[in-house]
Amino acid sequence: MDHSHNSGSELPFWKSKIGIALIMLAVIGIFYVAREHFGHLSQALPYLILLLCPLMHMFGHNHGGHSHRNAADTPKDDNRK
């Protein structure tokens, strides 16, 4: 395996000073827009919650109870009857 890494200190964009500043400005802007339009958002809140249900169903099926292996991959216990 070849794990070649750059020896330089090149950071991803979101960890750079400019990236952090832009993310902070975006969060502040989203906060003020949400605060200004809270009346509109509160009217849409029930619909947004209903929209979350199918999204959570599609992306939230990672709770460990599902196994998608073939029956041949699982060991069989012949003593069980």
C-alpha positions, 0 to 999 in steps of 0.5 A: 500500500502506498500512503503518500501524503503531502509533507506541506501543511495544505488544509482543506478549504473549510479548515482554512482561515477564509473557509472558516470566515465564510462559514461563520458569515453564512451561519450569521446570515442564515440566523438573521434571515430565519429570525426575520422570517420566523412567521413564515417558517413557523407556518411551514414547520408542520410540513417540514416535520412531515417531510422529515419522515420519508427522509429519515426512513430512507437514510436512517436504516442503519440501526444494525438489525438488518443483515443483507448477507446470503444464507451461505455466508452465515454459519449453520448450527446443526445441533439446533432443532 
